[in-house]
Amino acid sequence: MLKHSPPFPRLASVLLASLLLTLTGCPDNGETDNDGGTSVTDGGNTDGGDTLPDGGSYDPGPKVCGDGKVQKGEVCDDANTVSGDGCTFDCQEVEVGFECPSWGRPCVVATACGNGIVEEGEKCDDRNRESNDGCSADCSTVETGWTCPFQGQRCRAAECGDKIIAGEEECEDGNLNNGDGCSKTCRLEPGYKCDAINQPCTKTKCGDGKKEGTEQCDDGNHDMGDGCSPLCVLEPSCKNGVCASRCGDGVILPGDTTEECDDGNTRSNDGCSSECKLENGFACRNVQDTAPASVEIPVVYRDFRGKGQPVGGKYPAAIHPDFDDKNGREEFITGKVYEGKLNAKGKPTYAKEGVTSATTSGATNFNQWYTDVEGINITEVSTLKLDRVGTTGAIYRFDNPNFFPLDKSGWVGLGLENLGANNHNFSFTSETRYWFQFEGNELLEFNGDDDVWVYIDGTLALDLGGVHGALDGSVNLANATTVSNLKLQKGKIYEVVVFQAERHQSASSYKLTLTNFRTERTTCESTCGDKKIDPGETCDNGSENGPGYGKCSLTCIWNARCGDGITQYNFGETCDDGNTNNNDSCPNNCVIDPG
């Protein structure tokens, strides 16, 4: 899947393994509905679940709003599909000011804490009776470090930098700097974990088998196509064009109604929640008609020691015989085009065991090309950045006529290999994968050396095997014969894999062009900073947002200020009645005149 540049969000956000060019829109902005409800959750845990009111379990059956039963995915069911009576028409929401205590029975007017209305004696009401979500269980207190700006909606963090992790915050490292693991809005930055408050964050290591920080997964390897990419993000689970819906894999399946969005992660408070539901305070766009200027796809390099490298002393004894500067165009993987299949591990299978090969030395050595083997290869994970060709359409290209990504890493970076011809690090392989929704107008074009194989849905579609100069090859999915041979069906999602190897010390080039490869994915941007008070915000002063008493915060929620109803003694306030009446017991400057 392709990602917007800058980095994956981020390889800068280095995240995913499938191709992105279109993004979903946002059908809901989180504002109050006509019936008085709101699409915004309150942060509580009071959903339908799989239990009876007395705690016993039951088989919920299929979700049918209006049948008088609260199935999983429903919040209420008063035996009708009419809004305005306490339970919305789709059974997704208990309307503000109501309670629905019994299935199949009319909802009743709610009273006191939990009804979503701040009444006399209450400081907040987020529509639940739970603590530790900003509003106390009895609605009498806005909890320390939180602010509850809207009645009936979830509370939020009061201020980044106050050494309290609350609301949308994920870390508090004692400063408001970006680039150190914890951003200026107290969100984790990709590649970091922040284990303690007011302490520096540390980098995570994808591939160590420990899921930490912003990692969605970590299966302890650098393999692609196994569900967890070498960037530690979830991959789509697809076979024969049919994918399982998987929140966080960055792909929205055709006709899938379970995901309102999928931004390629499982973090909430970024516009698309951990359950792939839209969140307020963010603008989500469909960029199909305004494709990004560049995209990134993940790539795994494996570096080998080849011809002419020293052995002995500090240098390893292993010189890989397949990277010995041989020459010759050769087909040596299993099957012809449209017949060859990836093996059970998602790798090409060697076809010349026991048969003379001009450039390879057997299955054992070939199987090391795209697999981590200690002492034989060094693995590096990175991304390929493809720039858009022209200003319209969806044509993206990576083109490097001097393709030497490991000149300063791999064995050379460890000081265990000398640079080869023209001071470059040769003898390496690359593997990249991504997913696309087949529409019949896709075109993949490649030019480079040496070996190149392209697989679509596990079937060999292009074979440029052997040690050779730069060659051209393409896979045109507008060709009916090609589509028939690959058994592709329009509207379904398929995986593309490109394997490459550089085995001859003369030159190295890599040119990959992708035309009309698309998947549907969500991107959301915070509306905070646009100088407009959008849903979920209490203020927005644009570039003037920031920390400090009386200022609009970087998350567009008022920091501590006179008039917020909380007496901030540390800022010199001696009262705060939360109103603008200057003639009552507390004046509008929140300081009582001793006289």
Protein Blocks (a to p, Z undefined) as FASTA:
>chain_A
ZZdddehehlnoombfcdcfbdcddfbgoiacfkopafbdehiacdnbjcdfkopacdeb
jadehilpacehiabdehiacehiopafkopaccehiacfbghiacdddehehilpaceh
iabdehiacehiopafkopaccehiacfbghiacddfbghilpaehjbfbdehiacehio
pafkopacehiacfbghiacddddehilpaghjbfbdehiabehiopafkopacdddeeh
iacddehjlpacehiakbgbdehiacehiopafkopacehiacddfklmccfbdcddddd
dddddehiaeehjbcfbdcfklnopacdddfbeciehkaccdfkopacdfkgoiacfkbg
bjklmmmmmgccehkaccdddddddddehjedjddddddfbdcfklmgcjllnopaccde
hhiaehiadddddddddehiaccdddddfddcddeehiafbdcedjdddddddddfkbmk
lmmmnopaehiacddddddddfbdfbacdddddehiacdddddddfehnlpacehiabde
hjmgccdehiacfkopacddehihpacfknopabdehiabfkbmbdfkopacfZZ
